[in-house]
Amino acid sequence: MNDNTNDTYQTIIQQRQPQDIELFHNVHPDVKPPKTELEDLYTAHQEINDYRSAGEFIRSLARTIKRWRQQMPKDAEPTIVAILNGGLQIQVSRLVQESFHGIRIEGTAGGNPCMVLAHQNNVELLCYVQKVREEEPERRIGFVIEGKETEE
């Protein structure tokens, strides 16, 4: 076997280096994400049990993003990054409930459009507030739960 590495063929994980990841390059310095009050969480017994489904997980996240938008200045917007096993990061444009525990993540990884299907336990979602120029069009995040789509 040849010890020389061939740079023309590498897996995605081999290509991605920690110094290449600029996740927090545009965090809004003046805005802190609002705190979700305890009374807004698990207000009924059914909701306590439903939290286990991917649909309830996405529904709760959509409500949170909607609340964040209502309290943000015009030069800020919420951003979601999905972090998957192995460190792959996806800039989320849409989250879809695929099954009781399944989530479809649509967005971009390294600037390339992508889609990943994952069990909800294998996904971590990082939500933060990003600073944008006021003249830029507002980026919305799509959420699909039980066949109904919303954009927040």
N, C-alpha and C positions, 0 to 999 in steps of 0.2 A: 504494500500500500504506500502511496506517495504521501509524504509529509507536507507537501506544498498545498496550501488551501486555495481552492478555486473560488474567487470572489464573485464570479458571475452566477453562481448557483448557491443560494442560501435560503433557508426557511425564513418565514416571517419572524419567528422568535430570534433567529440568529441576526437578522437585519436590524432588529429593534434594540437599541442600546439605551440605558437610562438617561444619558445626556441628551438623547434625541427627543425626549418627552418634555414638552413645555406646557404642561397642563395648566399651571397657574400664571400664564403669561399676561393675562388681562383681567385679573380680579379687580372688582370695583373697590377702591379704598374707603369709600364713605358709607357703604351699605353693609349692614349685618343681616343675615337671613333672619326673618321673624321667628320667634319661639312659638312652637305649637303648644297651646295650653292643655293641661291635663283633661279638662272637661270636653275638649274636642276629640280626644282619643277614646275609643272603645266605649261609646256612650250607651250601648245596648248589648244585651247578652248575645244576640244574633251576630252583631259586629265582632264581638270577642271571638266567636267561633269561626267566622268568615275570614279572619286575618290570615288564615293558613292558605287561602287560595291566591293564585297569581292575579286574578281579577280584582280582589279586594286590595291587594298590594298596589297594583297600578292605579286603582281608583283613589286610594289614599294619597298616593304621590301626586296625582293630577290635582286633587283638592289643595294640597300644599303648594304646588307651583302656582295655582290660581291666586291663593292668598299672597304669595310673595309678590306677584306682578302688581297686585292692588296697592302695595305699600312701597313700590320702588320709584325712584326718579326716572325721567325719560331717558337718561343715558345709562340705564342698567337693565339687565335681563337675566332671568334664571338660566342656568346651563346644567345639563346632566351628562355625566361621563360614566359609562358602564365599564367596570373593571372585571375582566374575566380571568379564569384560571390561567396561570402562566404570565400574567401581567398585561395581556392585550387590553388596550383602552379604545373604547368606541365613543365618539362624540354623538350623542343620541339625538335623533330627529323624530323618532316614533317608537313607542312601546306597545306591543300587542299581546293580549292574552291568547295563547295558543291552546292551552288545555288547563285543567285544574291547577297544575303546578308549572306549566310551561310558559315561557316568555319569548317573544320574537323581538329582537333588538335591531332596529334599522338606524343607520347613520353612516359615519365615516371613520375609518381607521387609517391614520397616516395620510389623510387627504383622499383616500380611495373609498367609494361607496361600498357598503357591505351590509350583510344581514346575518345575524347569528340566532340560532334557536338554542335555548338553554333552560335547564331546570332553575326555578327561582332561587334555590339554595346555592347555585354556582355563580351568582351574579352579585356584585356589590355596585351600588349606584352612588356616585359622588355628586352632590348637588351644591352649586355655589353661584354667587352673583358675579356676572361679568360686566365690565364697563364697555359700552359701545358708543360710537358717535351718534348724536341725536338724529342726523340725517340718514343713517342706515335704516333699511326696512326692518321691522320687528321680526325676529325669528320665533316661530311658534314651535312647540313640541306636541306631537300627536300622541294620543292615548286611545287605544281600542280595547274596550271591555264588553264582553258578551255581545259582540257584533255591532256595537255602537261606538262611533268615533267622535272625539272631541279634540280641540286644540287649545292648549293653555300656553 
